[in-house]
Structure formats: C-alpha cells, structure tokens
Amino acid sequence: MADLNGGIVGKDNPTTTQAARTSTFNSSGTFTAQAVSTKADILIIAGGGGGGGTLAGGGGAGGYREISDHPIPASGVPVTIGAGGAGATSGTRGADGNNTVFGASSPLTSTAGGGGGRANNPDPAGTSKSGRSGGSGGGGYFNAGGGAGNTPPTSPPQGNAGGAGATAAGVPGEEDSGGGGGASAAGANGSAGGGGNGGAGSPSTISGSDVTRGGGGGGGGFAPLTQSSGGAGGGGAGGAGPTGTGVAGTANTGGGGGGASYNFPEKHGGDGGSGVVIVRENAVTTASGMWSMEAVYENVKAGTWV
C-alpha cells in the first residue's frame, strides 16, 4: 500500500547485497561473473622470459597490467595463462614467455617477457647478444643492450627494459650480462662485479594481501664473486659458482628466469615463471522500485546507495 514519504510515493523495498569475490587463475579456464556484477578489477600478468645459458642475460618479466572497473559480460570469459619461457640449455639466448589473455572479443592481453641474450658461435651479426623485447625486456650479453620493455606499448606501461651487457655499459672486456626488466623498474647493467640485478616487480592488493609480482631475472657473470639477485616479485637469481645455473622465476608471478654464469661445462638459464589472472568483483547493493526518503538518506549516508 502506498504512503506519503516526504515527496516520494511508493513502497519500501528491501536491498539485495552481492558479496565481493576474488577469482584467481593460475592456469587457463573460464571466468563467470556473479549475477549482478557489471565491472571488475583485473590483474593480468604474462609468462616471464627464460634466462640465457652460460654468461647470459636474465629473462624479462611478463607484461603486468592492472585495470580498475573494467566492464565484464554476464557470459563466460575465456582466460589463457601464459607459460614461462624455457631457459637456454647451452650458450644461447633464453626463450620468450607466452602471452596471458582475458577475453575473446576485444581481449585484454599482457605480453610475454623477453628472453635473456647470449650469442653462441658462430653468430657473425651478433643478433642473439641483445635481450629480447617484450612486456619487460631480457638482459643483454657482453657488448649488447637489453631488450625493450612495454612492447607493444600500453598505458600505463606493462614493463621495463632489460639491462645492457657490461661492455655495452662502458666496462671494457667484461662478459657480465644485464638483468631482465621488471614491472616497475629496468634491469641493472652488467658490471665488473658481475651480472646485473633483475628489475623490481609491482605490488598489488587485488587478492586481499599486498603481493609483489613481475620481477626480472638476474644476469649471469664470469665466475662472479657476488650472485646477482632476481627482481622482487618472483625474478630468478643469476647463476653463481660453483654450479653457475640460473634460478627459475617463481610460478604465477611472471618472474623472469636468471641468466647462467660461467663455469665449465656450459650451464643452463632459469625458466621464466608462469603468469596469472586475478579478478576482483566488488560488493554490490541493489533494489528495485520506489524508495522512501528515509531509506535514501540512510543508504547515502552509509555509502550503499547504488
């Protein structure tokens, strides 16, 4: 029965509240939204690049994209999680990671991290010395630069460049390699002290906890006294004596694999870490029909008026 409500005539209707929900995809699958969700916050990280083998650059982190209030459909959304790139098993460049994709029509894509550079002989053009470009770029070997990050470009940027090999960075005769780029910082250049550290990843609270992901892999060096570190957020460390093997990036962080250092025989680079997708649906309060003025006032005051 209708009554007079300070200018609004109608019945009082109860509200319906849909709870917040976080969905994490560590492997490929399908995301289905809750009944009244129309937007969500989405974190999309691609697979990290693999570290190069023997005196090689660290792998770049997988592209890192966090998007707020992105429209989501009522139908299921395909989610593809990119695998990390394989670390090189000899003195060659590490493999790129793989893209992570949310959606089929007009999808959101984070680009794979680039592999760490390392030239095997013969390589007359020196084409393999540079780190590969990608979401974040791989580190360069000897006299070559690191790969470019944020490739292809997104706004805000999905990653950073890899560090240069020591000779390219101005240290004559040094075969120490650059670290892979990370989500929030470029990889460090190689130096006379050893391989460059991997670039740092980025923190996010989308899962309910403050977690850093997307670190670059550390670069390998010539029998280094100090092992290079992987970037915060899952980047693998560069190889250290006596084993010299690069450390793998952490799974589901998009961390780059560490480049191998020199210890005979040839050593392996670390594999890149796989990617991840996290979808956060915020709580929603809805109601249909007319509201009383008192109900409008109370919901506006409580921040639940939608």
C-alpha positions in Angstrom: 0.0 0.0 0.0 1.4 3.4 -1.0 2.1 6.1 1.6 3.4 9.6 1.7 7.2 9.7 2.1 8.2 13.4 2.0 7.5 13.8 -1.7 8.2 10.2 -2.9 5.2 7.9 -3.1 5.8 4.2 -3.2 6.5 1.1 -1.1 9.7 0.5 0.9 11.8 -2.2 -0.9 14.5 -4.4 0.8 18.0 -4.2 -0.6 19.9 -7.2 -2.1 23.7 -7.3 -1.4 26.1 -9.4 -3.5 29.3 -10.1 -1.7 32.7 -9.2 -3.0 34.5 -12.1 -4.7 38.1 -12.7 -5.9 38.8 -15.3 -8.6 42.4 -16.4 -9.2 43.5 -18.2 -12.3 46.9 -20.0 -12.1 46.0 -22.0 -15.2 43.8 -21.4 -18.1 40.0 -21.6 -17.6 36.7 -19.6 -17.8 35.6 -16.7 -15.7 31.9 -16.3 -15.0 30.7 -13.2 -13.2 28.3 -13.1 -10.3 24.6 -12.3 -11.1 24.7 -8.5 -10.7 28.4 -7.8 -11.4 28.9 -5.5 -14.4 32.5 -4.3 -13.7 35.6 -5.8 -12.0 39.2 -5.0 -11.2 41.5 -7.3 -13.2 45.3 -8.1 -12.9 46.8 -9.8 -15.9 50.4 -11.0 -15.9 52.1 -12.8 -18.8 54.8 -15.6 -18.6 58.3 -14.4 -17.9 61.2 -14.9 -20.3 63.8 -17.6 -19.8 67.4 -16.8 -18.8 70.2 -17.3 -21.4 72.8 -20.1 -21.0 76.4 -19.5 -19.8 77.3 -15.8 -19.2 73.9 -14.7 -20.3 71.3 -12.1 -19.6 68.3 -12.6 -17.3 64.8 -13.0 -18.7 62.4 -10.1 -18.6 59.2 -10.3 -16.5 55.9 -11.0 -18.2 53.8 -7.9 -19.0 52.0 -6.6 -16.0 48.6 -4.9 -16.3 46.1 -4.0 -13.6 42.9 -2.4 -14.7 40.1 -1.0 -12.5 36.4 -1.0 -13.1 36.6 -2.9 -16.4 33.3 -3.9 -17.9 32.6 -7.7 -17.7 29.8 -9.6 -19.5 27.3 -12.0 -18.0 28.5 -14.8 -20.2 31.7 -16.8 -19.5 35.1 -15.2 -20.3 38.0 -17.4 -21.6 41.2 -16.9 -19.6 44.6 -18.0 -21.1 47.5 -18.1 -18.7 50.9 -17.7 -20.4 53.7 -20.2 -19.6 57.2 -19.0 -18.8 59.9 -19.3 -21.4 62.4 -22.0 -21.2 65.9 -21.2 -20.0 68.6 -21.9 -22.6 70.4 -25.2 -22.2 73.7 -24.0 -23.7 75.4 -20.7 -24.6 72.3 -19.4 -26.4 69.5 -16.9 -25.8 66.6 -17.8 -23.5 63.1 -18.3 -24.9 60.4 -15.7 -24.6 57.5 -16.4 -22.3 53.9 -16.6 -23.5 51.1 -14.0 -23.5 48.3 -14.0 -20.9 44.8 -13.1 -22.3 41.5 -12.3 -20.6 38.6 -12.5 -23.1 37.9 -13.4 -26.7 36.3 -10.4 -28.2 38.4 -7.2 -27.7 40.6 -9.2 -25.1 42.9 -7.7 -22.6 46.4 -9.0 -23.3 49.7 -8.9 -21.3 52.7 -9.5 -23.5 55.3 -12.2 -22.7 58.6 -11.3 -21.2 61.7 -11.3 -23.4 64.4 -14.0 -23.2 67.9 -13.2 -21.9 70.6 -12.5 -24.5 73.6 -14.7 -25.3 75.4 -15.3 -28.6 76.6 -18.8 -29.5 79.4 -19.2 -32.0 79.2 -18.6 -34.9 76.9 -15.5 -34.7 78.6 -13.0 -37.1 75.8 -10.5 -36.9 75.7 -10.6 -33.1 71.9 -10.8 -33.3 71.5 -13.1 -30.3 73.5 -11.0 -27.9 70.8 -8.5 -27.2 68.0 -9.3 -24.8 64.6 -9.9 -26.4 61.9 -7.3 -26.3 58.6 -8.0 -24.6 56.3 -7.0 -21.7 59.7 -6.5 -20.0 62.9 -6.9 -21.9 65.6 -9.5 -21.4 69.1 -8.6 -20.3 71.9 -8.2 -22.9 75.2 -10.1 -23.1 78.7 -8.6 -23.4 78.6 -5.7 -25.8 74.8 -5.7 -26.5 71.9 -3.9 -25.0 68.9 -5.2 -23.2 65.5 -5.7 -24.9 62.9 -3.0 -24.8 60.0 -3.2 -22.4 56.4 -2.2 -22.8 56.3 -3.8 -26.3 53.8 -3.4 -27.7 53.0 -0.2 -25.8 50.2 0.0 -23.3 49.1 2.8 -20.9 50.1 2.6 -18.2 53.3 0.7 -19.3 53.3 -3.0 -18.8 57.0 -3.3 -18.1 60.6 -2.0 -18.5 63.8 -2.6 -20.5 66.5 -5.2 -19.7 69.9 -4.1 -18.6 72.9 -3.9 -21.0 75.9 -6.2 -21.1 78.9 -4.8 -19.2 80.9 -3.8 -22.3 77.9 -2.0 -23.8 77.6 -0.3 -20.4 81.2 1.0 -20.6 83.2 -1.7 -18.8 85.8 -2.9 -21.3 86.4 -6.6 -21.7 83.7 -7.8 -19.3 81.4 -10.6 -20.2 78.9 -9.9 -17.4 75.3 -9.7 -18.6 72.4 -7.4 -17.8 69.4 -8.3 -15.6 65.9 -8.6 -17.1 63.4 -5.8 -16.8 60.7 -5.9 -14.2 57.2 -4.5 -13.9 58.2 -1.3 -12.0 62.0 -1.0 -12.9 64.5 -1.7 -15.6 67.1 -4.4 -15.2 70.5 -3.3 -14.0 73.5 -3.3 -16.4 76.3 -5.9 -16.1 79.4 -4.6 -14.4 83.0 -5.6 -13.5 81.5 -7.1 -10.3 79.1 -9.5 -12.1 75.7 -9.7 -13.7 73.1 -7.0 -13.2 70.2 -7.5 -10.8 66.7 -8.0 -12.2 64.3 -5.1 -12.2 61.7 -5.0 -9.4 58.1 -6.1 -9.8 55.0 -4.2 -8.8 52.8 -4.7 -5.6 49.1 -5.2 -5.7 46.4 -5.8 -3.1 43.8 -7.2 -5.6 43.9 -10.6 -3.9 43.3 -9.1 -0.4 47.0 -9.2 0.5 49.9 -6.9 -0.6 51.8 -9.1 -3.0 54.6 -8.2 -5.4 54.8 -9.9 -8.8 56.6 -9.4 -12.1 60.3 -9.3 -11.1 63.1 -9.6 -13.8 65.7 -12.3 -13.8 69.3 -11.6 -12.6 72.1 -11.6 -15.2 74.9 -14.1 -15.3 78.6 -13.2 -14.9 82.1 -14.5 -15.4 82.6 -16.7 -12.3 81.1 -13.9 -10.2 82.0 -13.4 -6.6 78.6 -11.9 -5.9 75.5 -13.6 -7.3 73.1 -11.2 -9.0 69.6 -11.1 -7.5 66.3 -11.6 -9.2 63.9 -8.6 -9.0 61.4 -8.5 -6.1 58.3 -10.3 -7.2 59.4 -13.7 -8.4 62.5 -13.0 -10.5 65.1 -15.8 -10.5 68.7 -15.0 -9.4 71.6 -15.2 -11.8 73.8 -18.3 -11.6 76.6 -18.4 -9.0 79.7 -20.6 -8.7 80.3 -23.4 -8.5 77.1 -24.5 -10.2 76.5 -21.4 -12.4 72.9 -22.4 -13.2 70.3 -19.6 -13.4 67.4 -19.8 -11.0 63.9 -20.2 -12.3 61.3 -17.4 -11.9 58.5 -18.1 -9.5 55.4 -19.7 -10.9 52.3 -17.5 -11.3 54.3 -14.2 -10.8 55.5 -13.8 -14.4 59.1 -13.6 -13.0 62.0 -13.8 -15.4 64.5 -16.6 -15.2 68.0 -16.0 -14.1 70.9 -16.0 -16.6 73.6 -18.7 -16.2 77.1 -17.7 -15.1 80.3 -19.2 -16.4 81.5 -22.5 -15.0 82.7 -25.2 -17.4 80.9 -27.0 -18.9 78.1 -24.8 -20.2 75.3 -24.0 -17.8 71.5 -23.7 -18.1 69.5 -20.5 -17.7 66.5 -20.5 -15.4 63.0 -20.9 -16.8 60.6 -18.0 -16.6 57.7 -18.1 -14.2 54.1 -18.6 -15.5 51.6 -15.8 -15.5 48.3 -15.3 -13.6 44.9 -13.6 -13.8 43.1 -12.2 -10.7 39.6 -10.8 -11.0 38.1 -8.8 -8.1 34.3 -8.2 -8.1 33.4 -5.6 -5.5 30.3 -5.9 -3.3 27.1 -4.5 -4.9 23.9 -3.5 -3.2 20.8 -3.3 -5.4 17.0 -2.7 -5.0 14.1 -2.2 -7.4 11.1 0.0 -7.3 10.4 3.2 -5.2 12.3 4.1 -2.1 11.2 6.1 0.9 13.1 9.3 1.6 14.3 7.9 4.9 15.8 4.8 3.1 17.5 7.0 0.5 19.0 9.1 3.3 20.2 6.2 5.3 21.8 4.4 2.3 23.5 7.6 1.0 24.9 8.1 4.5 26.2 4.5 4.7 27.7 4.6 1.2 25.4 1.8 -0.1 23.3 3.9 -2.5 23.8 2.5 -6.0 
